Amino acid sequence: MKFFLLKFLMKSALNLLNASGLITVLLFCGYLVMQGETEVGVTVVFISGSSAFPRLCES
């Protein structure tokens, strides 16, 4: 029983860390857009490129 609880907690923690990376990027890029330092398109390209990066490294 302890193994399954540990497995559940570890998987939840990894999912939370994975989602927090995207949220951090969105918040930071949103701040830069509001300050006029960058545009929304740059944020979209950055997020699209960062999601494709692991696939590019595998080949």
C-alpha positions, 0 to 999 in steps of 0.5 A, a space after each residue: 500500500 505504501 508503494 502505491 501511495 508513494 508512486 501516486 505522490 511522486 507522479 502528482 509532484 512531477 505533473 505539478 512541476 511540469 505544469 508550473 514550468 508552462 505557467 511560469 513562462 506564460 506569466 513572465 511573457 505576459 508581464 513582458 507583453 504588458 511592459 511593451 518589451 515583446 509581443 504576443 506572437 513571440 510568446 506563442 512561438 516560444 511555447 510552440 518551439 519549447 514543446 517541440 524541442 524534446 522531439 528534436 533532441 531524440 532524432 
